[in-house]
């Protein structure tokens, strides 16, 4: 999970280099936006996907990443053979599209998509449940000190069908964010699949609970 920083000496933008799935990945960050920085949870999730590709085989699977940020996780999932949709807020999409395109062109079995997704907003309109079936939902460091935790839970719930697997890397910080796990477990079966104590990061696998019809 090592990273290398390459300053802007010749090119117009500095970038960081990563090696996953047999490829060098060049990621451009923007320090003025939380969503355009590579956080440790993203590195943990990429490492897990790469080293557990037999158990969690992404080849030809439909994958959506929420809160994609710089796009590193979506790039790695694409390199591992998935049909990927990378999503984030409108102000992040330009940098996200740039990173996804430059690192997947002519390298991937399936061309990844980049789409806007504001948590809890127009979910049925933009991702109608009758049309979308995701095998995996990926998320890295989406739970932090923000005001959209309930909207995030609604988004997980909307995108997840029976059989969908959520793989979610979470860095524990404050009690408010930690309480999200309890709310999450009301809707999903939650299993710890890896721990990184020195980083204070836990990797979860989750699946939708069976809902009783009234």
N, C-alpha and C positions, 0 to 999 in steps of 0.2 A: 504493500500500500504506500510505497514511497512516492514522493512528488518532487519534481524539479522545476524551479522557476527560471524562465528565460526572459530577461529584460528586453525592452524594446530598443534594440540597437540598430538593426537593419529594417525590421518590419515596422509597421505603423502601430501595432498593438502588442503589449506583452502577453505572454501566455504561460500556462503551467503544463508540464508534461507528465503523463501517467502511462503505465503499461498494464493493460488488461486484455484478456482474450487473444493474446498473441499480437497485439497491435500497440503502437505508440499513439496515444490520444492527446491532442493539443486542445486545451480548454482556455478560453479567454474569459476573464472575470471582470466584474465591475464593482468596485469597492463602495460605491454609493448606494447599493441596493442589496438587501439581505438575500434576495432570490438569485443574485448573480455571483455568488461566492461558493466555492466548493467546501462544504462542511465535512467534518470527520465522519458523520453518519453515512454520507454518500460513499466514501471510500470503503467503509465497513460493508455496506450493502453490495458494492461492486465486487469486493474480494469474496464475499459469500457466494454470490451468483457464479463467479468464475470457478471457485473451488468445489462447488456442490452441483455442478451441471449435470451429473448423472441422476441425482435425486430430484433436482428441480430443473428438468430439461425444458429449455425455452424454445427449442427448434419448432418453427411453424405455429407457435402459440400466440394467442392474442393478448397483448400486454398493454396496460395503460399505467403511466407514472403520473402521480399527482404531486404538484409542487416540484416540478422538474428542475427549476433553477438554471444552472449552467448546462444541464443536459447530460452530465457524465453518466449517470445511471442508465438513462435511456440509450445512450450510445453503446454502452457495454451490453445491454440486453439485445440491441440490434445486432451487434457483432456475434452474439451467441445464437443468432438465428431466429429471433422473434419478430412478429408483426408488432411494431411499437407505435403507440401514440404518446408523445411527450406533451404535458400540459402545464400551464401556469397562467399568471395574470398578464393582462395586455402589455404592461410596461416592461415585462421580462422577455416577451416573445422574440424580439429582434435578436438579442444576444443568444437566446436559446436556439433559434433557427440556424444561426451562423455556426454555432458549435456542433450541432447535430449534423448539419450538411457537410461541413468540412471533414468530419471524422467518420462518416459512413458512406460517402460517395464511392462507388465501385468496390466497396468492401463487404457489403451486407447482402444477404439473400433476399431480404425484403426492405424496401425503402421506408424509413420511418416517417411518421407524420408529426407535425407540431400544431397544436390547437389551443385556443384559449379555454380555460376553465377557472371560473371564479367559484369558490366553494359555496355550495348552497344556492347558487343563482342559476335559474333557467336550466336546471339539470335535465328535466324531461324533454325540453325543447332541443337542447344541444346534444344530449346523449340519451335518446329514447330507449327505454328498457326493452321494447319489442324488437329493436334493431341491433343492439349491442350485446355481445356475450364475451366477457373477458375471462381468460384462463387465470391471469395473474394481475393483481394490482400491486404496484411497487410504490413505496413511500420512504423518504429519508429525511429525518429532522423536520417533519411537518408540524410537530407539537412543540410550541415554544410560547413565549409570552406575547400572545396576540389575542384579539377579541373575537376570533372566528372559530373557536373550538367546537361550538354546537353546529356550525355550518360545515365544518370538516367532518363531523360524525355523520351528518346527513349525506354528505358526498360519498363517503365510504359505503353507507347503506344503499344508496341509489345505484352505485356502480357494481355492487357485489351481488351475484346470483348464487344459487345453490351450485356448489362445485368450484366457485371462484376462490382462489387462494391469495390472501394478502400477505406480502412479505414487507415488513415495516421495521426500519431501524430508528430507534428513539434514544436521544440523549436526555437523561434525567437532569432537571434543573430545579425548578421551584414547585411548591406543593400544588398550586393551581393547575399546572400542566400535568403533574403526576395524577391528579384526580381524574384526568381524561381517561386513563386506563380503566378505571372502575366503570365509567359510563360506557366505554367501548365494549366491555365484557357483558353488558346487558344485551347487546345485539350480536356479539360474535364470540365463538370459542377462541380462546387465546392461548398460545403455547410459546414458551421461550425456547428458541432454537440455537441461540448463541449469546454469550456474554463477553463484554470487553471491559472489565472493571477499571483498568487504568484510564480508559476514555469515558467511563460512566455511560456507556452505550449498551443497550440491550436490543437484540434482534428477535422479532416476533414473527410467528406464523399465525394467521387467523382465518377462520371460515365462518360463514353466516350460520347463526342458530336457526333451527327449524321454527317457523312462526305458526302458531295455531290459528286457524281460520275461525273467525267468530260466526 
